């Protein structure tokens, strides 16, 4: 009789300490780690995405870290296929696999599968992006509110990537993206154990603020400057990078850039917790006290 394998998934907000615990758990299980982070997969992005250090990467083999280029289109579907294939490969010699990350949609795709939205003409998205770059967030919000009021009521109204996706689906299919989100959940052929890490908000926010300062000291400005010729790519429309554009254009001070990154990262952490708290399968632990024996015994 074959033994049922297990994937331990560690989730939580940015800066809560997921990487350190994932490494401890993977070492205890004698296994490897699959990252579920939508930004750490890019080779060209390091400091601003808080990629694990070389020491951490050497401690346990990691996958989906610096595995793709910003020139590639990486989304939840790509991650689902990558992670399922890697999991199957690791299960040939391992009883368990550790997955860690804060990208809720990627984790949902891995655990449950994705909603089957038809392929959309790429020209539709290109046109939306051009209009957004020209007319801004308010234009995008108004377009979605008028064309897809169902999504506007329930979706992330401040997230341009989500808004552009909703708009392209509406234009491309004639139906709201909401209408594609009622499919049955896929049951995977392995156990899934979801572990959430949390800490008091004021402690987390202080960690976030300090992490941003550390990033700047480590050379975040130089990293972003080198990537400026590529800022038309979606991969770079993200916290820690987009805030620098006005600075390099001479329209902002560095102190303001740092404040904005700290603020936007705190907002991102709040959105992450809102997403994960809706998942009743996640068992929550205080990040400062959790240890591997609570998860696997021994």
C-alpha positions, 0 to 999 in steps of 0.5 A: 500500500502506497504512503500518501505524501504531504505538502506543507504550505507556509503562508502569511504576510511579508516579513513575518518570518516564513522563509526561516521557518520553512527552512527549519521545517524542510530540514526536519523533513529532509526535503526541499522547498518550492517558493510560492512568491510571484516576484522572487521567481524573477532572476533580475529582481533580488533585493526589492523582493526579499529573495532568500539569502545565499546562505538560506538558499544553500541550507535547503534546495529551493525551487521557483527562485530566480527561475524565470526572466522578467521578459517571461509571462509568469502567472498563477497558471504557470506556477500551478503547472511548475509546482505540480511537476516539481512536487511530483518529481520530489515525491519520487524520493521524498515523503513530504514537500514544503511550499512557502510564500505570500502569493495567495492566488498561486497557492490557491491554484496549486491546491484547488486548480484555476478557474477556466477563463478562455484565452483572451486576445493579447491585443486587448490587454496591450490596449488596456495597458497603454490606456492605463499608462496614459490615463491612470488608475482613476480611468481604469477604476471607472472603466471596470465600474461601468463595464463590470459592476459585479467585479467592481463590487467585490474586487480589489479596487486599488490593484491595477493588475487585478482591475486590468485583468477584470477589464480584459476578461469582460471585453474579451469574453463579454462576461464578468470574471466573477462568472468564471469563479464558481468551478468545483475545487480539484482534489489533489492526490496528496495531503495538504497541510496549511500553516499560517504565521502571524504576529501583532500588527505593530510588530509586523509593521516595524519589521516591514519598515526596518526591512525596507531600510535594510534593502536600501542599505543593501543597494535597492536604488542601484538594483532598480536603476539598472532595471529602469529600461524594462519598466514597461514590463508587468513584473516591475509594476510592483511594490519596492520598484515602481515607487522609484520612478518619480525619483529617477525622473527628478520628481521625488526625494529618496526619503519620500520613496522610502516612506512610500515603499514602507507604506505600500508594503504595509498595505500589501501585508494587510491584503495578504492577511485578508486573503489568507484569513478567509481560508478556513484550512489554515491553522495559525501560529505565532511566528515568534514561538512556532517550532517544527515539533508543533507541525510534525511532532518529535 
